[in-house]
């Protein structure tokens, strides 16, 4: 009987973890608007923009504090800096692009830890992303970037 209860609890926990991860993965399939707060320990800056899914690419438009656009394909990212009238294309083969992969491919349940009913931690290549679902139309991702700046991004569904 004790063995049965343990197995039931284990299955129940795995279903619960799958539920929140599945909800997150469905959520990122929508067009989103975002507010990003970046804190370097001395100064906090905010960025605003939108993320659009178009055919085979994801387009990220940053409206403030500078005008930028990022077009993410399967193997590349194009960066348009409108303030400096510059364009750059980079190949996506770097393991440090975890956040882009999180938006383009979603999250596998294997890399998920510290699961609650509305949050979890996604760990990949020594990077941790704290993800909290506020409701069906909002979630927050918090993480430290490669400069050790604290980032918190509020995403909200557009459509």
N, C-alpha and C positions, 0 to 999 in steps of 0.2 A: 504494500500500500504506500509506504514512504517513497519507494522508487517511482511509483506512478505519479505521486504529487510533485516530485522533483522534475520529472519529465514534462508534466503539464505546465509547471511554472517556467521551465526553459523554453518550451514552445510558445507560451503566452508572451514571454519577454521578446522572443525573436519576431513574433507577429507584430508586437507593438513597435519595435525598432523599424521593421519594414514599413509600417504605416506612416510614420513621420518622414522617413527618407523618401518613400513613394510620393507623399504629399509635396515635399520639397521639389523632387524631380519633375512633377507635373507643373508646379508653380513656375519654374524657370522656363517652361515652354511658351509662356505668354510674353507679350511686349510689356516692358516694365519702365517705370520712371524711378530715379534714385536720387538720394541725397547722401553724399559721402563726407564724413568728418574725419580729417587726418590730424593727429596730434603728435608733434615731435618732442613733447615734454616742455616746450616753451611757448609754442604757438599752435593754435588750432585753426585749420582752414576748412571751408566747406566747398564741395563741388556739387553741381546739379546737372542732371541729364536724363537721357532715355536710352533704352536698349530695345532694338527692333529685330525681329527674326524675319528674314527675307530669303525665300527659296533655299539656297545652299550656304548662306552667310548670316552672320550676326553683325548688326551695325550698332555701334555705341556712339551716341552724340553727347558731347560735354558742352553745356551752354555757359557755365560759369565755374571758376573764375576766368577761364580762357576758352576760346572756341576751338574745339577739336572733334575729330571723328575717327573712329577705329572700325575697320571692316575686317572681320575675322572669318576666314575660310577654313577648310579642313587642314591645310598645310601652311598657311600664311596669315599674317596680320598686316594690314595697310594702315598707316598712321597719317592723318591729315591735320596739320597744325595751321589753322586759318589765320592766327595772329601773326605768324612769321612766314606765311605763304610757302610752307614746306610739306613735302610728301615723302614718306619712306615706306618700304616694303621689307618685312622680315619673315624669314621662314620659321615655322613653329616646330622646333625640334628640341627645345630646351625644357628640362625637368622643372625649372623654376616658374613655369607658366601654369601653375596649378590652378590659380583662380580662373584663368580663361577656360581651362578644361572643366572646371566645376560648372561654369555657365554653359558650355557647349555640349558636354556629355553627361552632366549630372553626377550623382554620387553613388558609388557602390556601397552596399551595406557592410562590407568587410572592414572598411576604414572608419567606421562610425563607433564612437564611444560616448560615455556619460549621457545616456539617453533619458530624457524625461518625456512627459506627455506633449510638450511644445518646444523642446530644444534638444540639440545634440552637438557633439564635437566631431568634426571631420579632420582626420590626420592623414597626411600624405607627405612623404619625403621630408620628415622633420618639421613640417608646417602644420599649424593648428588653426582651424576655422571654427569659431563658435557660431552656431546657427540657431536662431530663435524665430519660430513662427508666431507672429502676433495674432493673426486671424487668417481667413481664407484669401485675403488680398494684400497682406503685408508680411515681410520677414526682414530680419536684420542679420547681417554677416559681420562678425568682428574678428580681426586678425592683426598680427604684426607683420609689416612688410619687410623686404630685404634690408632696409635702412633702420629697422627696429622702430618705425613709427607705428603708433596705434591707429588702426583704421576701423571705422564703424560705418557700414553702409545700410541704409534703410531702403528696401525695394518695395515698390507698390505696383500692383497690376494696372495696366492702362486699359486693356480690353478683356 
